[in-house]
Amino acid sequence: GTGTDTDGGTDTGGGTDNMAPTVTFSPANGATGVPISNNITIIFSEAVRNIDNTVLTDSNSGDANGVGSLITLRLNNTYGTNIAFYATIDTNKTVITIDPTNNLPHSQAVYVAIGATVEDSAGNPITAANATFTTVQETTGPTVSSVYPADNQNGVSISDNISVTFSEAMDSTYVTTSTSDTNCAGTIRVSSDNFSSC
């Protein structure tokens, strides 16, 4: 209902809503050790809509319309590489859930932002907001998935390439090779004499 103005006081019973919705991120700004498979949520203190008074709808990050078009999700910071995602808005229009298409990289700063692109039912737009968090460090090392030629394989042509496949991408600055029978250095070594010269 409406309030009563008495003795020249302020009407506190029912005035105009002039408070913008607040924005909270999860993971929070500065969070560390975030699992790489986590979704990201943007939580509003009240229901929101597009600033043109239209209803928010679910969408991919590349779509021209929907909540996906309102969100920035990048590696490192506002200038980093885009991260593809699908975004949904709950039925109460207070929570946007961002589901990255792939798991986030380990030990990676992730930047998420939303501009002043949504408002409450009274037309109060949010203040543009952003958060940066860091994903968990990887604790499991890569494994060798396959090697060609196989151990003790016969009939291998001398022109065949030798290949080693790992379970995940390797940092090439840490992978060195040696094909010398007398040099026993390198992370990947090939020898014609079973390293008898080492």
C-alpha positions in Angstrom: 0.0 0.0 0.0 1.0 3.6 0.0 2.3 5.4 3.0 1.0 8.4 4.7 2.9 11.7 4.7 2.5 13.2 8.2 3.9 16.5 9.4 5.9 17.0 6.2 7.8 13.8 6.6 9.0 11.4 3.9 6.6 8.8 2.4 8.2 5.5 3.4 5.3 3.2 2.8 5.4 2.8 -1.0 7.5 5.0 -3.1 9.4 4.6 -6.4 12.0 1.9 -6.7 15.2 3.6 -7.5 17.7 1.0 -6.3 19.6 -0.9 -9.0 19.9 -4.7 -8.6 23.2 -5.8 -7.1 25.4 -8.3 -8.8 27.3 -11.3 -7.2 29.6 -13.7 -9.0 30.3 -17.3 -8.2 33.2 -18.1 -8.2 33.9 -14.8 -6.5 36.4 -12.2 -7.7 39.8 -13.4 -6.6 38.8 -17.0 -5.9 41.5 -19.6 -6.5 41.5 -23.4 -6.9 38.3 -23.3 -8.8 37.5 -26.8 -10.4 37.9 -26.7 -14.2 34.5 -28.2 -14.8 32.6 -25.6 -12.7 29.8 -23.5 -14.1 29.9 -19.8 -13.4 26.9 -17.9 -12.0 25.9 -14.3 -11.9 23.3 -13.6 -9.2 21.1 -10.6 -9.0 19.4 -9.2 -5.9 16.1 -9.0 -7.8 14.6 -10.1 -11.1 16.1 -8.6 -14.2 15.2 -8.1 -17.8 16.9 -6.6 -20.9 17.2 -2.8 -20.8 14.7 -2.7 -23.7 12.1 -4.2 -21.4 12.2 -7.6 -23.1 12.5 -11.0 -21.3 15.9 -12.6 -21.0 16.3 -15.9 -22.8 18.9 -18.7 -22.9 21.6 -18.5 -25.6 25.1 -19.4 -26.7 28.0 -17.1 -26.4 28.1 -16.3 -30.1 24.4 -15.5 -30.5 23.2 -12.0 -31.2 20.4 -12.2 -28.7 19.8 -13.8 -25.3 21.9 -13.8 -22.1 25.0 -15.2 -23.9 25.3 -11.9 -25.8 25.4 -9.9 -22.6 28.3 -11.8 -21.0 32.1 -11.6 -21.6 34.0 -14.8 -20.7 37.8 -14.8 -21.5 41.1 -16.2 -20.5 43.2 -13.9 -18.3 41.4 -10.5 -18.7 39.1 -8.4 -20.9 41.6 -8.7 -23.8 42.1 -12.4 -23.5 40.9 -15.2 -25.8 37.1 -15.8 -25.8 35.8 -18.9 -24.0 32.7 -20.5 -25.7 29.8 -21.1 -23.4 26.0 -21.6 -23.1 24.1 -19.3 -20.7 20.8 -19.8 -19.1 18.5 -17.6 -16.9 16.4 -19.2 -14.2 12.6 -18.8 -14.1 12.8 -16.2 -11.4 15.2 -14.1 -13.6 17.7 -13.7 -10.8 20.5 -16.2 -11.7 22.4 -16.5 -15.0 24.4 -19.8 -15.3 27.3 -19.9 -17.6 28.3 -23.3 -18.8 31.6 -23.3 -20.7 31.6 -25.6 -23.7 34.8 -27.3 -22.6 36.5 -27.6 -19.2 38.5 -24.6 -18.4 42.3 -24.9 -18.5 44.2 -25.7 -15.3 46.0 -22.9 -13.4 44.2 -20.3 -15.6 42.9 -16.9 -14.8 39.3 -16.5 -16.1 37.6 -13.2 -16.6 33.8 -12.9 -16.6 31.8 -9.7 -17.0 28.4 -8.3 -17.7 27.7 -4.7 -18.8 25.0 -2.4 -17.7 22.7 -4.4 -20.0 19.9 -5.6 -17.7 17.6 -3.8 -15.4 14.9 -4.4 -12.8 11.1 -4.0 -13.4 11.4 -0.3 -12.4 14.0 0.4 -15.1 17.0 0.6 -12.8 20.0 -0.8 -14.7 22.8 -2.7 -13.0 26.2 -1.3 -12.7 28.7 -3.1 -15.1 30.5 -5.7 -13.1 33.3 -8.3 -13.5 35.2 -10.9 -11.7 38.5 -12.8 -12.2 39.2 -16.2 -10.7 41.9 -18.8 -11.1 41.3 -22.5 -11.8 42.8 -25.3 -9.8 46.4 -26.4 -10.5 46.7 -29.8 -12.3 48.1 -32.5 -10.0 48.0 -35.5 -12.4 50.8 -35.7 -14.9 50.3 -36.8 -18.5 50.7 -40.4 -19.5 52.0 -42.0 -22.7 48.9 -43.2 -24.7 50.8 -44.9 -27.5 54.2 -45.3 -29.1 55.0 -46.2 -32.7 56.7 -48.5 -33.4 55.7 -50.6 -30.4 58.3 -52.1 -28.1 60.1 -55.0 -29.8 58.1 -54.5 -33.0 59.8 -56.2 -36.0 59.7 -55.3 -39.7 59.7 -51.5 -39.1 61.0 -49.6 -42.1 64.0 -47.3 -41.5 62.0 -44.5 -43.1 59.1 -44.8 -40.6 58.6 -41.9 -38.2 58.8 -42.6 -34.5 55.8 -41.1 -32.7 54.8 -40.8 -29.0 51.2 -39.8 -28.2 50.5 -38.3 -24.8 47.2 -38.1 -22.9 47.1 -34.3 -23.1 48.9 -31.5 -24.8 52.6 -31.1 -23.8 54.5 -27.9 -23.3 57.1 -28.0 -26.1 59.6 -26.0 -24.1 60.0 -29.1 -21.8 60.1 -31.8 -24.4 63.5 -32.3 -25.9 64.7 -35.2 -28.1 68.0 -36.9 -28.6 68.8 -39.4 -31.4 72.5 -39.7 -30.6 73.8 -43.1 -29.2 76.3 -41.2 -27.2 74.1 -38.4 -25.8 71.9 -39.6 -23.1 70.1 -36.3 -22.5 66.6 -35.3 -23.5 63.1 -36.2 -22.3 62.6 -38.4 -25.4 65.7 -40.5 -26.5 66.2 -42.8 -29.4 69.1 -45.3 -29.6 70.2 -47.9 -32.1 72.2 -49.7 -29.4 69.8 -49.7 -26.5 71.8 -46.9 -24.9 74.8 -49.1 -24.3 77.1 -46.1 -24.9 75.5 -44.1 -22.1 
